[in-house]
């Protein structure tokens, strides 16, 4: 289960890094969708909070996997406006 958790962490991070082309296009004036990145940023924020307050111990794979989604989701959203 621990290996599966970290493999899922890496694939989730890759998903959020895939916002880079959209952000690049947004900055060049080729505006992309704003709704999906906004929802992803909110979703990732909630998962990071959950992972940090989970007891008896923090859920680090969830925190690490969703942290890039906060930045890239909200940044893709902001540049799409």
PyMOL commands that set and color helices and strands:
alter all, ss='L'
color gray80, all
select helices_A, chain A and resi 2-17+20-27+35-53+60-80
alter helices_A, ss='H'
color red, helices_A
deselect
rebuild
show_as cartoon
